[in-house]
Amino acid sequence: MLKILSTEFFLPTKKFRSLSILLAIHHNKNISQHGIGLEVGMSGSMVNGYIKSLSQGGFINIKNKNRRDKEYELTEKGSQLLMEHLMSCS
């Protein structure tokens, strides 16, 4: 399997990073920002910025499970963006 984040021939763009985050949330809505960062190869603060941007854009909903834990959910608009990004990649 090709691991895109570990290749020397690929420089991720903002769209690719958004795609990576949307995919991580799509696969596991209970994932933490730290977990997303580990999965997609980004720092926690970078993930935080993308999460805020995606939330403000109406692509994801953030639900507080308790004071510390959050649950992320793709909106219909977020699912459409995910599919657009996936189609652009392939």
C-alpha positions in Angstrom: 0.0 0.0 0.0 1.3 3.5 -0.9 1.7 5.7 2.2 1.3 9.2 0.7 2.4 11.0 3.9 5.7 9.1 4.0 6.7 9.6 0.4 9.4 12.0 -0.6 7.6 12.9 -3.9 4.5 14.5 -2.4 3.9 17.8 -0.7 0.5 18.0 0.9 -1.7 21.0 0.1 -4.4 22.6 2.3 -7.0 20.6 0.3 -5.1 17.3 0.9 -4.9 18.1 4.6 -8.6 18.9 4.8 -9.3 15.6 2.9 -7.1 13.7 5.4 -9.0 15.2 8.4 -12.4 14.6 6.8 -11.5 11.0 6.1 -10.2 10.5 9.7 -13.5 11.8 11.0 -15.5 9.8 8.5 -13.9 6.6 9.7 -14.1 7.4 13.4 -16.3 10.2 14.8 -15.0 9.6 18.3 -11.4 10.3 17.3 -9.6 13.1 19.2 -7.7 15.9 17.6 -4.5 14.3 18.9 -5.6 11.0 17.2 -6.3 12.8 14.0 -2.9 14.4 14.1 -1.2 11.0 14.6 -3.3 9.5 11.8 -2.7 12.2 9.2 0.8 13.3 10.2 0.0 16.8 11.5 0.6 18.6 14.8 -2.3 19.1 17.2 -2.4 22.8 16.7 -2.5 22.4 13.0 -5.4 20.0 13.3 -7.1 22.4 15.7 -6.9 25.1 13.1 -8.4 22.9 10.3 -11.1 21.7 12.6 -12.1 25.3 13.4 -12.1 26.2 9.8 -14.1 23.1 8.7 -16.6 23.8 11.5 -17.0 27.4 10.6 -17.5 26.4 7.0 -20.3 24.1 8.0 -18.5 20.9 7.0 -18.4 19.3 10.4 -20.4 19.5 13.6 -18.6 19.3 17.0 -20.5 17.9 19.9 -19.2 18.0 23.4 -19.3 14.6 25.1 -18.0 16.0 28.3 -15.7 18.9 29.3 -12.7 17.3 27.6 -13.9 14.9 24.9 -15.6 15.9 21.6 -17.3 14.0 18.9 -17.0 15.1 15.3 -19.6 14.5 12.6 -19.5 15.3 8.9 -22.4 17.4 7.8 -24.1 16.8 4.4 -21.9 19.6 3.1 -18.8 18.0 4.6 -19.7 14.6 3.0 -20.0 16.4 -0.4 -16.6 18.1 0.1 -15.1 14.8 1.1 -16.4 13.2 -2.1 -15.2 16.1 -4.2 -11.7 15.9 -2.8 -11.6 12.1 -3.3 -12.7 12.5 -6.9 -10.1 15.2 -7.5 -7.4 12.9 -6.1 -8.4 9.9 -8.3 
